[in-house]
Amino acid sequence: MAETLQGMKRSHRCAELSAANAGETVTVMGWVQKQRNKGGIIFVDLRDRSGILQIIFEESDCGGGNFAKAERMRSEFVIAVVGRVEKRAGAVNENLATGEIEVRAKEVRILSESETPPFPIEADSKTKEEIRLKYRYLDLRRPDLQEKLMLRSRIVTTMRNFMAKEGFVEVETPVLCKSTPEGARDYLVPSRVHPGSFYALPQSPQLFKQLLMCSGFDRYFQIARCFRDEDLRADRQPEFTQADMELSFVDVDDVLEVNERLIQTVCREAIGLDVTLPLPRMKWIDAMNRYGSDKPDTRFGMELIDVSDTVKGCGFGVFTSALENGGSVRGLCVKGQAAMPRKKIDALVDMAKGSGAKGLAYLCIEEDGSYKSSFAKFMTEDELHALVQAMGGAKGDLLLFAADKNKIVWNVLGQIRLELGHQLGLIDENRFDFLWVTEFPLLEWSDEENRFMAMHHPFTMPMEEDWQYIDSDPGRVRAKAYDIVLNGVELGGGSVRIHQNDIQEKMFEVLGFTKEQAWSQFGFLLNAFKYGVPPHAGLAYGLDRFVMLLVHADNIREVIAFPKVKDASCLMSDAPDTVAEKQLKELGIGILPVEDQKE
């Protein structure tokens, strides 16, 4: 039968003890990591969130009853121990923070017994993730996972302290909101009180934080839970946390400056990383031209090279037709990889096709200076030589080319660059490269919707000098938008917001909204704009991603206590699940059979 504390109080966590506590009587509590019975003496490794401490039981010290309890202890039993701290008589364990000491037990209580767990509770577990997520409460006992979540907690505390000192007011915004049509799919919540009506869970606190600026709060901050009904990947979850902020009476430089100091403070306090300020900045168009990505990984080179002018009028129809259709021809120079096996090159070609390209052209510069190429027969020797020169190619190099619309070329070569960076070991995994990407396009054309869409969201301020093109050439208009990127991952993004009613209404018009639709969806914001709105701007970090990168985790699930899997389900709790018919009736909801939904 399990015992109770009966007034016993913990004096220390396990790893809070050291040789300085030798001779003290202490009370420690936690889980049994392992028990080793040496006959007449029993060693127990006691674990709590701080670390592991060795407990030693000898019958002459702790009495027969306590020794008998120690004999039946197994992994994951929960115990409380009173004993004296001693320096170890044997060898010091260099692998433990408490390796110089042990606690000689005087009294022990078994607070809870445990069945044999389905996998060992140990760091760097090799157990399949599906099993660990099903028993997430056990998985969370692992020291490496606990350390990541405790680091996350320290990061949030550091952020809150920094923002408070900078004059930000923490305000909680609603979780039950009005659904808006732009952006990712909403998670909808039916209303019992308003039959047929639905709330949406927030994709971000965007409109509310703008309204807080209208309300005169000047500087707002929130650790906000957000929800997006979109497909999952390694750095995306259906519910996630944003470190969200908004500032009044500011422009781009003001937002970037305060956030650079925030990043510097968080990195120093969390992992001892010294971030040099100011952080580099790169315009969106330069990021796309150089790296094929609006979140470039700048830890290695191998930049894209535009050879459109060089191949103009050449004999290779794939190149010339792309240029005639308004596209471009760009390439990558892969140093020293001319001998790359054909199988690997074919895999890169397949990757290009999977990214929307018709193919990928290649040229190997052999050690004797000759060329082996998929397209050499279509070009003259002079044309090939000029192309190699433009690419900066040398003997032993592999040149890869994509020819199509800019968007496809950027996407294809950007992905292949990253793939080769990993394959060839070009990336320093211990390096942290922060980068601001600025001056995004305000709009991007959607073939699916057959209209312009907001690249960020409909409330982003255009560059003043570009607003003149909003009717004649909308795609030319740049936005006062900015993303913060770390090692090729978007950490967060933001923009200066539109604060004039006429510009906001024009923006809705360009996005295809009628005036009635705009007011129906966003009337509460547009109404607020009638009553004096300060210029304002903001930014939001994906907190989960930030922590993931700082701890070198491979997946965002490693820094979230109870994450979902790829189909947005929880293996531990079986959510989502069916609900009682009574609940559905209260909400006025009926469930169609799957076959009926397909009609």
Secondary structure, 3 states (H helix, E strand, C coil): CCCCCCCCCCCCCHHHCCHHHCCCEEEEEEEEEEEEECCCEEEEEEEECCEEEEEEEEHHHHHHHHHHHHHCCCCCCEEEEEEEEEECCCCCCCCCCCCCEEEEEEEEEEEECCCCCCCCCCCCCCCCHHHHHHCHHHHCCCHHHHHHHHHHHHHHHHHHHHHHHCCCEECCCCCCECCCCCCCCCCEEECCCCCCCEEECCCCCHHHHHHHHHCCCCEEEEEEEEECCCCCECCECCEEEEEEEEEECCCHHHHHHHHHHHHHHHHHHHHCCCCCCCCCEEEHHHHHHHHCCCCCCCCCCCCCEECHHHHCCCCCHHHHHHHHCCCEEEEEEECCCCCCCHHHHHHHHHHHHHCCCCCCEEEEECCCCCEEECCHHHCCHHHHHHHHHHHCCCCCCEEEEEEECHHHHHHHHHHHHHHHHHHCCCCCCCCCCEEEEECCECEEEECCCCEEEECCCCCECECHHHHHHCCCCHHHCEECEEEEEECCEEEEEEEEECCCHHHHHHHHHHCCCCHHHHHHHHHHHHHHHHHCCCCEEEEEEEHHHHHHHHCCCCCHHHHCCCCCCCCCCCCCCCCCCCCCHHHHHHHCCCCCCHHHHCC
